[in-house]
Amino acid sequence: MLVENSDKFLLVLSISFESLALILQFLLFSELSEGIPVLTDEGEEVGRSVAAAKKGITEVVVSRIVMAVPGMGGSYFDTTQKI
């Protein structure tokens, strides 16, 4: 039972990283190379930040991987289940 759940976890993880690679390559390349706009409270652009782009993309990737985990069957994190 534990092996099956580990396999599911690795499958989800590998698919997540593969989709991340495609997203970074095709959609987010300009954000990573040029940065994202930094705005004032009034909405005026004061510059661009590569660091903010990296932080934002990292947070989105981590949240997408975490959101995919419950769909693996649920028993992977079930501490009451006996092995």
RASULSUL-V707032 format. One record per residue. RES is the residue in one letter. SS is DSSP state (hx for helix, st for strand, lp for the rest). BURIAL is 1 if it has 24 or more other C-alpha atoms within 12 Angstrom, else 0. Layout:
BEGIN
RES:SS:BURIAL, RES:SS:BURIAL
END
This chain:
BEGIN
M:lp:0, L:hx:0, V:hx:0, E:hx:0, N:hx:0, S:hx:0, D:hx:0, K:hx:0, F:hx:1, L:hx:0, L:hx:0, V:hx:1, L:hx:0, S:hx:0, I:hx:0, S:hx:1, F:hx:0, E:hx:0, S:hx:0, L:hx:0, A:hx:0, L:hx:0, I:hx:0, L:hx:0, Q:hx:0, F:hx:0, L:lp:0, L:lp:0, F:hx:0, S:hx:0, E:hx:1, L:hx:1, S:hx:0, E:hx:0, G:lp:0, I:st:1, P:st:0, V:st:0, L:st:0, T:lp:0, D:lp:0, E:lp:0, G:lp:0, E:lp:0, E:st:0, V:st:0, G:st:0, R:st:0, S:st:0, V:hx:0, A:hx:0, A:hx:0, A:hx:1, K:hx:0, K:hx:0, G:hx:0, I:hx:1, T:hx:0, E:hx:0, V:hx:0, V:hx:1, V:hx:0, S:hx:0, R:hx:0, I:hx:1, V:hx:0, M:hx:0, A:hx:0, V:hx:1, P:hx:0, G:hx:0, M:hx:0, G:lp:0, G:lp:0, S:hx:0, Y:hx:1, F:hx:0, D:lp:0, T:lp:0, T:lp:0, Q:lp:0, K:lp:0, I:lp:0
END
